Amino acid sequence: MQPDVLITNIGELLTLSPLAMEKRANHVKQADLGILKNAWMKIKGGKIASHGTGTPPELAHGGILCDANGGLVMPGLVDCHTHPVFAGSRAKEFCMRLEGKTYQEIAEAGGGIKNSMTATRAASEQELLAGTTSRLGIFLRHGVTSVEVKSGYGLSVESELKQLRVLRAAAKKSPQHLTVTCLALHAVPPEFKSAASWATEAAEKLLPEVAREHLADCVDAFIENGYFSAGDARPFLDAAKKLGLRIRLHADEFSESGCARLAAEYGAESADHLQFASDSGTAAMGKAGVCAVLLPGTSVYSGIPYTNSRKFVEAGCVVAVATDFNPGSCVADNLPMIATLAALHCKLKPAEAIAAVTYAAAYALRIHDRKGALHAGFDADFIVHQMESHESWLADLGRHVPQQVWIKGQRII
């Protein structure tokens, strides 16, 4: 039995309860932040029990009283697109980009994803687990309490399974909630002559084992020129659906590949990147309920265009924001900083940017029935900042870490 917890002296409490009550994560307005001033919040059994303003309720004997010192309390952050399991360094490629090489040119020269593949294949599970848990710890220090984590640097049946087992082991070690994604279609392995042949191999030999061992919740594919076409990916996506694995997609990052429409067709939970998504693909995503995940850190680090959020908002899409933390195209592991960048460069409004890393991001992972808001019955995942308001948090550019991080009613930091 967990003791009751009472958080008092909250200067500003962001609940996002209006969204949670309506089970809605799109068309976010300022009122949807559910702001309470001079507030308190009560936790029972690791869940949000109640919150309000004025005199707080009494705390049962043995309960934990926590003074927020007039600061900001908000839901734990949700990073819905990361690549934390890998070995090796691609710092040299960053300097190559500074010299004028493009992402595609570096990949064609043997760099990029295949560079990480070589190092990751050579690493032991213990080495990969140590690196992954360390990176998750950095996410946690920034207030991230739920994370989507991808494989994708193994690119063989054996090595993808190794990565996924590492991620499941990391889920047992970390206090954070992890959603595990099998990104087998990240690049074409050197052992295969075509994208289609590897996609078929992954569909027929990898995914059945992933499902049998319960190693992943979702699958993903990088639909892009030089990687996988929509046609290449279909056997893989069909197999995933039959096995009960949910679908996410890397979509239209460098060119219009038809992936936004493919995501809608397959009922994907999210389509991510989306710089070059067509108007018809965007409309189809909105109708199908596919979440648009924006990744501005990749634009900062790799010099590619920013995704314009407005077209997705207007199409009725849920819009989330994530770091895309990875060893090559975005080493940013600071989700609050990324939220500020999304507001600045992807044209998100303040309330949209905050929802994009809390409730909307939880929606992207389909955990919005218990994460991403401080609503009665939800997991008590929250952060305490010594800031006066949500405006201060969004303007901070992720410079200050939270003073406290709580997960399921337990103080982790």
Phi, psi and omega in degrees: 000124176278142176292154172294153178231137176234118176262121182240172176057045177273118179294313177218128179246119175265112183263327190055022180301324179304320178292316181296321179296321181271353185053044183235135179234006178252172180049051185285132178241169181304320182296337181289348177289343176057053187280132172240134178259148180048061194247173172224162178214133181248139183237135180223127179061032180078005181242155173292124179263314182192165172206162182183190179239167179084211184292124180286159178289168177288152180255130181298154178304132181090357180284169181252124178258128182233126180264120180279359175055037176074014184271191182264132173240130182215165181300149171303143184282153181237117177259108192261018175198102178218159178231071190270355184253106182195169173230164176086177181230145175237030180299325179300324181292328176300315179292328175297321178295322177296333177277356175112358179285142177272165177306315182292321179295321178295319179296319180294336179271008178097004178268205177069218184302321182292331174299311178295327179301314182300313181291322182290320176300323183282339184282150176279164177299322181296319178295316180294321180294319179298316179295318182294314181294326176296317180293320177298324177297324176292317176304314182300319182297334176273002177098013181273116184253348175223137187219136167269130185233132186247150163276203174123356177249016175263308175057034166209161181303311183296314185285327174294319177298321178300313179298317182293324176294324175298317180294322176294322176295320177297324179297329179282333181273330186269144174286345182286154170281127178246131168258120187261132182237132176270103180261060182294327180268066180260325175199165180276121180297151182296339180283350185247142183279340183212159176297320182297321182292321177290322178299320178293317177300315180296322179293318188272330186246326182276306188298322176301323179287323176301315180291320182297319181269001181054049185271343183214155175265329189221169168237166181211158177211143179265098182269106186194151175304131182088356180236268180226137173272169176301320179295319177302320189281342188303314179302322179294314181291323177296316179296320179299315180299318180296328182271000178081019177268132181283162190241135170230157183216138166281117194231130165051044183280315183252343181198167177279108186254359185082008186286329177300318177293322178298319178299318178295317180301318183271001181064039181298149176291323179209156167237130193240147185091274166071020180302323186246023178299137180285163177297320180292322177294320178298315179298319180295321177299316180299317180291326184272355180076026178277127179286138174266117180256118182265141186230071186293337178300326178294324177293318178299311189281328186250355175075022178265165183299156172277149175279133177276112183293334192298323182295327180282321175300314182292334177279357179089009179288147162288133181243119177245165179228139180219168183282326193059032179307127179198168186281351187240304188261354176193105179266011180288125179242018185249093184295322176302320176298318180296323178299318178295318178297323178296321178294319183289316193249338178259003173069032173280142174280162187307310181296323178296318181294321179290315177298329184295338178248011176231264188291319180294322177293324174296322176298319180301331178261001182057040172242020184283003173275353183210351183232160171091356178212156175258077187238147182308127180093347178280157174301139180278069174259114182204165179233150180240121179246144171274062176233157186275342186196169175293332176297319178297319180296314184290327181280351188284342182059033175068021184287327185249130178275157179294150177286330180221144173231125180243140175227123181051042175078009178244134181281113183269321177234000000 
